[in-house]
Amino acid sequence: MEWPVEYYKKENSSIPVLDYLLTLDAKMRCKNAGKSL
């Protein structure tokens, strides 16, 4: 099942949620995205 996700941008064009997700290792990224390896 897929869910549409809208990320918000700050005034400086950064995307906090995306920045957070990119700091996670691959396994945790999959877990946060609701997918299994």
C-alpha positions in Angstrom: 0.0 0.0 0.0 1.3 3.4 -0.9 0.5 6.7 0.8 1.0 10.2 -0.8 3.3 12.3 1.3 3.7 16.1 1.1 6.8 17.5 2.5 6.8 21.2 3.6 9.6 23.5 2.9 11.0 26.2 5.2 11.6 29.7 4.0 15.3 28.7 3.4 14.0 25.9 1.1 15.2 23.1 3.4 12.9 20.1 3.9 13.2 19.0 7.5 11.6 15.6 7.1 13.6 14.7 4.1 16.8 15.8 5.9 15.9 13.6 8.8 15.1 10.6 6.6 18.4 10.9 4.7 20.4 10.7 8.0 19.0 7.2 8.7 20.7 4.0 7.5 18.9 2.1 4.7 17.2 -0.4 7.0 15.6 2.4 9.1 14.6 4.3 6.0 12.7 1.3 4.8 11.1 0.9 8.2 10.0 4.5 8.3 8.7 4.3 4.8 6.6 1.2 5.8 8.5 -1.2 3.6 10.4 -4.3 4.5 13.8 -5.3 3.1 
